[in-house]
Structure formats: C-alpha cells, structure tokens
C-alpha cells in the first residue's frame, strides 16, 4: 500500500506522466560548446560555451563572473551549472544585470492555452545553492501578442547548501486577466513562446516588479527591489540543477531523460561536428578547370542528425591544399585550384538558437 500511495502522490495533477518538463537540458547533461570555465564579462550575452539551451547575460559595469559545468549536485551525481563572481560590482547602476535565461519554442507551448479562459497553471521547480543568502527572483516572460512578465521572489536560506524551490504560476497571478485574455496568446510557430529567467543581479531599470504578479513585459521587471546583489563580492557562487517547468499546481519529481534524448532535443537548436580523423572528413572531388580564378566547383552534402528549428548560421573550418572556400548562406562554397581530391570541412557548428 505504501508504494502505491507514494506513486499516486507523485503523479502529475494534469498532463502526461512523461515528457512533462518543458525545459530542455534542465539536468545540465549536454554541453556541446564547452564544459570549461567561460567568463561572462560586461556586455556578454549568449549561449557561448555554456550548457546547451541556457543563455547567459552579464552587464554589471565591469563586474565579471564565470560559468562552467560542475559535478556538485543535490543528488551526488550528474551535473549542475556553476557561476562564480570574479570581479565584483557592489553598487549596481540602473542598467546592470546578471542572469540565466531558457527560451521555450512557441509551438511547444500550445497546450498551455494562454490567451483563453482555459489558460493553465504552471509549476517551476529547481535546486539552487549559493554562498550568498537572501532573496532572489525568477521571471517568466511571454513576448507574443502582448508581452507580459511574471516575477516571483524565493529565498536562499542557508549558505552553500542545496535547497529545492517550488513556485506555482497561475495565469491570473496578481488578479490580472492578462494571460486569460486574447493578449495572452502564444503564436503557434518556431519563435519564443516563453522565457524563464534565473536572476542574480538587476539594477533599478529591471527591478520594479511585484512578487507573484503578471505585469506588462515592456516594463522589463525581471526582479524586485528586495532581491540581493549577488555580484557584490568576489568569490560568490551560484549553482543551478534539475530545473523543471510543468503543467499543474504541484511539482513532480524531476524528469530524468536519457542523454541521447536530451542531446537530440538540444541539437534542434545547436549542432557541433568535428572530424575525428581522415576516416570521417567531408571529402569532395572536382576536375581542374583553367581560368583565373578557376571556374570549376564542387560541393559536399552533410545531413544533420535532427531537423533544426530554423535555417542555421554556420561556422566552418577547413584543412586542404587544392581548394579555396568561403561561406555563403550557411553553405560552404568550394572552388578548385588544381585537380584531385581534398577534404574541405574538418569541423563546423550550426546555430538555430532562440534569442531575444
């Protein structure tokens, strides 16, 4: 009876029992770009060299922090995303900020029924650990139709201790009808449906929000005036693990997906390929043609492992002696300088990330 009760208590109140987590790579398994320490200095905003699907923002007036993969986790296995302040800013100006964002594709949000009276309640759960205690915030941003933003405070109570946080987001939080009216609609396309932000520091231009209230997105109220400035001391740490966003008013246990499943989901937005040697280089062959420059050409096709969200931008590296190359419309254009075989592409990345 005990096991049956346990199972019943942990079933989701609404929606499917699997594929319920709207967050991709919430367990921080996939780091295609890099697992090493990367500096998020002033003006830095991007997915560069951090966990797949997590965009890092930093504009802290000379204050810097680093991000990296960490094996410090609440379960004692797997990975978390770790940040460390390397240059402090103890006095934030109005425009300063430091945060992580995760963007969810709009066509994956249609079951939320935003923009109707049937709009669904959501619950976000996560583990967090920091050397700096106090009030922090999350924000949920909906850019389509009319932009709205929800802000919520949570407290880190004990320094350097993993704590689980659960936040329920109702469509009428604060007594508003923003999400249940037509302005709350999310387009059924491959753009941004929702953005979930974990906030470490925000100046006054971004901290006018009221906790547990939906407001106009144009106000950019990511945080509240109660939140700490995590950037104030060199050595401050911030760890995030097991992030889940799901339907319903109850947090269910974190959905552990296989590495292969999570990697394929990430590759819809970013794909990185590097040759391991001669056996898998991308080869082409072209006949020599006279002229200056030579007017013969050749091409090689490469099939991505999954369909990407959009036509990606590409960065490609080459290693050859007989060929010249350029990038045009995300395709490598190869021109010959003499007849024969050569391998053209030794590595490339294809980027179709969601971005504001």
Buried (B, 14 or more C-beta within 10 A) or exposed (E): EEEEEEEEEEEBEEBEEEEBBBBBBBBBBBBBBBBEEBEBBBEBBBBEBBBBBBBBBBBBBEBBBBBBBBEBBBEEEBBBBBBBBBBBBEEBEEEBBBBBBBBBBBBBBEEBBBBBEEBBBBBBBBBBBBBBBBBBBBBBBBBBBBBBBBBBBBEBEEEEEBBEBEBBBBBEBBEBEBBBBEBBBBBEEBBBBBBBBBBBBBBEBBBBBBBBBBBBBEBBBBBBEBBBBBBBEEEBBBBBBBBBBBBBBBBBEBBBBEEEEBBBBBBBBBBBBEBEEEEEBBBBEBEEEEEEEBEBEBEBEEEEEEEBBEEBEBEBEBEBEBBBBEEEEBEBEBBBBEEEEBBBBBBBBBBBBBBE
